[in-house]
Amino acid sequence: MFDNQRYITKRISEEIPLNLVLFMWSRIDVLKATTAGKLDYLQVFELKEINEFAVLENQLVIHRSEDPQYIKSYAFTVRKPVTTKIYVIDSGPYSTMMFAEEY
């Protein structure tokens, strides 16, 4: 899984900063390495803005999958936080990153 050509939709390229796109791909690579390649074909990333007093980070990224069940959260600082849900789908010959509503 996820050892193929990688694509992003036009909307992802226009609306999601490159550093976040690369971060999400890297999280899939890390998960693949730590699970001996046993991944769900659908990886889900929830991006949320953090608006809490005395918290330096402003971007929350929650990475999850169903089979095997996995969830991990990351918080960091970005210029402009994003709130959305993104799917990364391995369809065999290629993998595509898209907004959930584009699926």
MDAnalysis code that builds the backbone (N, CA, C; Angstrom):
import MDAnalysis as mda
import numpy as np

u = mda.Universe.empty(309, n_residues=103, atom_resindex=np.repeat(np.arange(103), 3), trajectory=True)
u.add_TopologyAttr("name", ["N", "CA", "C"] * 103)
u.add_TopologyAttr("resid", np.arange(1, 104))
u.add_TopologyAttr("resname", ["MET", "PHE", "ASP", "ASN", "GLN", "ARG", "TYR", "ILE", "THR", "LYS", "ARG", "ILE", "SER", "GLU", "GLU", "ILE", "PRO", "LEU", "ASN", "LEU", "VAL", "LEU", "PHE", "MET", "TRP", "SER", "ARG", "ILE", "ASP", "VAL", "LEU", "LYS", "ALA", "THR", "THR", "ALA", "GLY", "LYS", "LEU", "ASP", "TYR", "LEU", "GLN", "VAL", "PHE", "GLU", "LEU", "LYS", "GLU", "ILE", "ASN", "GLU", "PHE", "ALA", "VAL", "LEU", "GLU", "ASN", "GLN", "LEU", "VAL", "ILE", "HIS", "ARG", "SER", "GLU", "ASP", "PRO", "GLN", "TYR", "ILE", "LYS", "SER", "TYR", "ALA", "PHE", "THR", "VAL", "ARG", "LYS", "PRO", "VAL", "THR", "THR", "LYS", "ILE", "TYR", "VAL", "ILE", "ASP", "SER", "GLY", "PRO", "TYR", "SER", "THR", "MET", "MET", "PHE", "ALA", "GLU", "GLU", "TYR"])
u.atoms.positions = np.array([
    [0.831, -1.193, 0.000],
    [0.000, 0.000, 0.000],
    [0.874, 1.255, 0.000],
    [0.430, 2.229, -0.717],
    [1.059, 3.551, -0.776],
    [2.516, 3.505, -1.251],
    [2.833, 2.499, -2.106],
    [4.162, 2.415, -2.734],
    [4.056, 2.770, -4.212],
    [3.151, 3.646, -4.562],
    [2.854, 3.931, -5.960],
    [2.953, 5.437, -6.234],
    [2.541, 5.833, -7.427],
    [2.526, 7.251, -7.779],
    [1.565, 8.000, -6.863],
    [1.940, 9.213, -6.479],
    [1.118, 10.011, -5.573],
    [0.600, 11.254, -6.283],
    [-0.682, 11.509, -6.068],
    [-1.323, 12.668, -6.686],
    [-2.128, 13.438, -5.650],
    [-2.333, 14.706, -5.939],
    [-3.232, 15.528, -5.136],
    [-4.211, 16.188, -6.097],
    [-5.410, 16.444, -5.613],
    [-6.390, 17.108, -6.471],
    [-6.016, 18.583, -6.626],
    [-6.620, 19.189, -7.617],
    [-6.367, 20.609, -7.862],
    [-6.723, 21.450, -6.643],
    [-7.855, 21.128, -6.009],
    [-8.274, 21.881, -4.812],
    [-7.266, 21.762, -3.682],
    [-6.723, 20.555, -3.480],
    [-5.702, 20.385, -2.437],
    [-4.513, 21.288, -2.744],
    [-4.059, 21.285, -3.988],
    [-2.899, 22.109, -4.348],
    [-3.172, 23.595, -4.186],
    [-4.416, 23.996, -4.355],
    [-4.764, 25.413, -4.243],
    [-5.059, 25.856, -2.805],
    [-5.577, 24.958, -1.976],
    [-6.088, 25.370, -0.670],
    [-5.281, 24.880, 0.538],
    [-4.448, 23.883, 0.356],
    [-3.677, 23.337, 1.480],
    [-2.202, 23.679, 1.270],
    [-1.571, 24.300, 2.265],
    [-0.150, 24.642, 2.123],
    [0.705, 23.395, 1.870],
    [1.720, 23.565, 1.070],
    [2.588, 22.448, 0.695],
    [3.172, 21.749, 1.912],
    [3.546, 22.513, 2.940],
    [4.134, 21.865, 4.122],
    [3.144, 20.915, 4.791],
    [1.851, 21.231, 4.778],
    [0.851, 20.317, 5.340],
    [0.657, 19.090, 4.452],
    [0.664, 19.288, 3.150],
    [0.549, 18.162, 2.216],
    [1.711, 17.192, 2.434],
    [2.910, 17.718, 2.485],
    [4.089, 16.872, 2.689],
    [4.067, 16.199, 4.056],
    [3.587, 16.909, 5.059],
    [3.476, 16.328, 6.396],
    [2.536, 15.125, 6.382],
    [1.390, 15.235, 5.731],
    [0.442, 14.117, 5.684],
    [1.016, 12.914, 4.945],
    [1.679, 13.153, 3.805],
    [2.324, 12.035, 3.102],
    [3.378, 11.386, 3.993],
    [4.127, 12.198, 4.729],
    [5.182, 11.640, 5.593],
    [4.590, 10.806, 6.718],
    [3.428, 11.187, 7.244],
    [2.783, 10.403, 8.307],
    [2.362, 9.032, 7.780],
    [1.926, 8.975, 6.531],
    [1.591, 7.682, 5.930],
    [2.848, 6.839, 5.793],
    [3.948, 7.444, 5.362],
    [5.211, 6.714, 5.218],
    [5.699, 6.175, 6.559],
    [5.591, 6.975, 7.601],
    [6.014, 6.527, 8.936],
    [5.132, 5.382, 9.407],
    [3.837, 5.509, 9.226],
    [2.916, 4.447, 9.632],
    [3.210, 3.163, 8.862],
    [3.462, 3.288, 7.573],
    [3.778, 2.128, 6.737],
    [5.029, 1.423, 7.255],
    [6.031, 2.198, 7.645],
    [7.282, 1.625, 8.145],
    [7.103, 0.933, 9.494],
    [6.225, 1.465, 10.327],
    [6.055, 0.898, 11.669],
    [5.044, -0.252, 11.713],
    [4.292, -0.469, 10.633],
    [3.303, -1.552, 10.599],
    [3.659, -2.607, 9.563],
    [4.893, -2.613, 9.118],
    [5.355, -3.562, 8.099],
    [4.487, -3.504, 6.844],
    [4.022, -2.294, 6.514],
    [3.261, -2.096, 5.290],
    [1.793, -2.449, 5.370],
    [1.305, -2.832, 6.553],
    [-0.112, -3.201, 6.694],
    [-0.935, -1.958, 6.990],
    [-1.472, -1.385, 5.926],
    [-2.238, -0.144, 6.033],
    [-3.617, -0.306, 5.430],
    [-4.545, 0.477, 5.928],
    [-5.860, 0.598, 5.314],
    [-5.686, 1.395, 4.017],
    [-6.465, 1.069, 3.008],
    [-6.370, 1.804, 1.738],
    [-6.827, 3.248, 1.884],
    [-7.580, 3.546, 2.968],
    [-8.088, 4.893, 3.213],
    [-7.463, 5.459, 4.482],
    [-6.696, 6.526, 4.325],
    [-6.116, 7.247, 5.453],
    [-6.858, 8.572, 5.574],
    [-7.283, 8.902, 6.779],
    [-8.095, 10.095, 7.011],
    [-7.307, 11.079, 7.863],
    [-7.313, 12.332, 7.430],
    [-6.673, 13.410, 8.182],
    [-7.709, 14.477, 8.479],
    [-7.922, 14.760, 9.752],
    [-8.789, 15.866, 10.157],
    [-7.888, 17.016, 10.570],
    [-8.076, 18.141, 9.931],
    [-7.306, 19.341, 10.242],
    [-8.218, 20.315, 10.967],
    [-7.751, 20.800, 12.109],
    [-8.555, 21.712, 12.911],
    [-7.697, 22.854, 13.416],
    [-8.298, 24.020, 13.498],
    [-7.611, 25.172, 14.065],
    [-7.711, 25.098, 15.587],
    [-6.601, 25.394, 16.258],
    [-6.577, 25.436, 17.717],
    [-6.679, 26.901, 18.137],
    [-7.684, 27.207, 18.927],
    [-7.907, 28.575, 19.420],
    [-7.960, 28.584, 20.935],
    [-6.918, 28.118, 21.569],
    [-6.915, 28.061, 23.024],
    [-5.877, 29.015, 23.583],
    [-6.265, 29.701, 24.614],
    [-5.370, 30.641, 25.280],
    [-4.165, 29.889, 25.834],
    [-3.014, 30.477, 25.697],
    [-1.744, 29.945, 26.223],
    [-1.269, 28.679, 25.502],
    [-1.832, 28.374, 24.331],
    [-1.351, 27.258, 23.526],
    [-0.637, 27.849, 22.321],
    [0.630, 27.507, 22.156],
    [1.421, 28.084, 21.072],
    [1.026, 27.532, 19.696],
    [0.701, 26.253, 19.638],
    [0.355, 25.631, 18.367],
    [-1.033, 26.091, 17.934],
    [-1.211, 26.240, 16.620],
    [-2.521, 26.674, 16.118],
    [-3.132, 25.699, 15.109],
    [-2.411, 24.614, 14.789],
    [-2.922, 23.628, 13.832],
    [-2.891, 22.241, 14.471],
    [-4.040, 21.573, 14.456],
    [-4.146, 20.201, 14.927],
    [-4.398, 19.305, 13.725],
    [-3.644, 18.211, 13.630],
    [-3.824, 17.223, 12.575],
    [-4.069, 15.881, 13.249],
    [-5.221, 15.295, 12.978],
    [-5.563, 13.981, 13.518],
    [-5.533, 12.989, 12.365],
    [-4.659, 12.001, 12.479],
    [-4.487, 10.985, 11.441],
    [-5.139, 9.706, 11.943],
    [-6.045, 9.140, 11.123],
    [-6.705, 7.906, 11.550],
    [-6.957, 6.979, 10.378],
    [-7.151, 5.712, 10.726],
    [-7.580, 4.700, 9.764],
    [-8.382, 3.654, 10.522],
    [-9.127, 2.830, 9.787],
    [-10.031, 1.866, 10.419],
    [-9.455, 0.469, 10.547],
    [-8.728, -0.017, 9.515],
    [-8.262, -1.394, 9.541],
    [-6.824, -1.486, 9.054],
    [-5.850, -1.607, 9.918],
    [-5.992, -1.692, 11.366],
    [-6.350, -0.330, 11.967],
    [-7.014, -0.384, 13.099],
    [-7.444, 0.846, 13.753],
    [-6.217, 1.632, 14.218],
    [-6.234, 2.925, 13.892],
    [-5.086, 3.782, 14.206],
    [-5.586, 5.209, 14.383],
    [-5.021, 5.894, 15.379],
    [-5.289, 7.320, 15.541],
    [-4.091, 7.961, 16.237],
    [-3.674, 9.091, 15.687],
    [-2.575, 9.847, 16.287],
    [-2.795, 11.321, 15.956],
    [-2.503, 12.181, 16.926],
    [-2.695, 13.618, 16.758],
    [-1.360, 14.344, 16.799],
    [-1.297, 15.421, 16.044],
    [-0.111, 16.263, 15.979],
    [-0.556, 17.715, 16.081],
    [0.211, 18.517, 16.789],
    [-0.095, 19.947, 16.896],
    [1.173, 20.734, 16.601],
    [1.035, 21.772, 15.808],
    [2.165, 22.624, 15.477],
    [1.670, 23.984, 15.025],
    [2.595, 24.871, 14.749],
    [2.261, 26.233, 14.361],
    [2.415, 26.400, 12.850],
    [1.402, 27.006, 12.245],
    [1.434, 27.321, 10.815],
    [1.015, 28.769, 10.639],
    [1.260, 29.313, 9.456],
    [0.849, 30.703, 9.191],
    [-0.660, 30.872, 9.218],
    [-1.338, 29.984, 8.504],
    [-2.797, 30.083, 8.405],
    [-3.400, 28.697, 8.649],
    [-3.980, 28.475, 9.824],
    [-4.552, 27.160, 10.135],
    [-5.714, 26.798, 9.203],
    [-5.906, 25.511, 9.015],
    [-6.922, 24.986, 8.122],
    [-7.854, 24.071, 8.919],
    [-9.143, 24.127, 8.618],
    [-10.112, 23.211, 9.216],
    [-10.830, 22.492, 8.084],
    [-10.554, 21.192, 7.963],
    [-11.155, 20.382, 6.898],
    [-10.865, 18.918, 7.162],
    [-11.428, 18.050, 6.329],
    [-11.132, 16.614, 6.390],
    [-10.576, 16.204, 5.035],
    [-9.476, 15.453, 5.069],
    [-8.783, 15.037, 3.855],
    [-8.654, 13.522, 3.844],
    [-8.934, 12.925, 2.688],
    [-8.755, 11.493, 2.480],
    [-7.527, 11.278, 1.599],
    [-6.777, 10.222, 1.925],
    [-5.718, 9.752, 1.046],
    [-6.063, 8.301, 0.738],
    [-6.275, 8.025, -0.553],
    [-6.789, 6.723, -0.973],
    [-5.778, 6.036, -1.887],
    [-5.431, 4.789, -1.533],
    [-4.585, 3.963, -2.391],
    [-5.518, 3.132, -3.258],
    [-5.491, 3.378, -4.559],
    [-6.378, 2.658, -5.470],
    [-5.626, 1.648, -6.337],
    [-4.430, 1.262, -5.917],
    [-3.652, 0.285, -6.687],
    [-2.511, 0.939, -7.432],
    [-2.762, 1.430, -8.657],
    [-1.675, 2.020, -9.431],
    [-1.236, 3.398, -8.945],
    [-2.076, 4.051, -8.144],
    [-1.726, 5.384, -7.649],
    [-2.452, 5.670, -6.339],
    [-1.979, 6.683, -5.624],
    [-2.617, 7.172, -4.403],
    [-2.997, 8.625, -4.634],
    [-4.151, 9.007, -4.094],
    [-4.656, 10.361, -4.305],
    [-5.050, 10.991, -2.982],
    [-4.614, 12.241, -2.801],
    [-5.015, 13.038, -1.654],
    [-6.105, 13.985, -2.131],
    [-7.243, 13.986, -1.408],
    [-8.386, 14.815, -1.805],
    [-9.178, 15.244, -0.580],
    [-9.980, 16.277, -0.755],
    [-10.906, 16.658, 0.298],
    [-11.970, 15.566, 0.414],
    [-12.476, 15.353, 1.622],
    [-13.488, 14.308, 1.842],
    [-14.687, 14.493, 0.919],
    [-15.094, 15.725, 0.701],
    [-16.255, 15.959, -0.145],
    [-15.977, 15.719, -1.631],
    [-14.724, 15.546, -2.008],
    [-14.383, 15.237, -3.399],
    [-14.477, 13.730, -3.672],
    [-14.610, 12.936, -2.630],
    [-14.632, 11.462, -2.770],
    [-15.921, 10.992, -3.392],
])
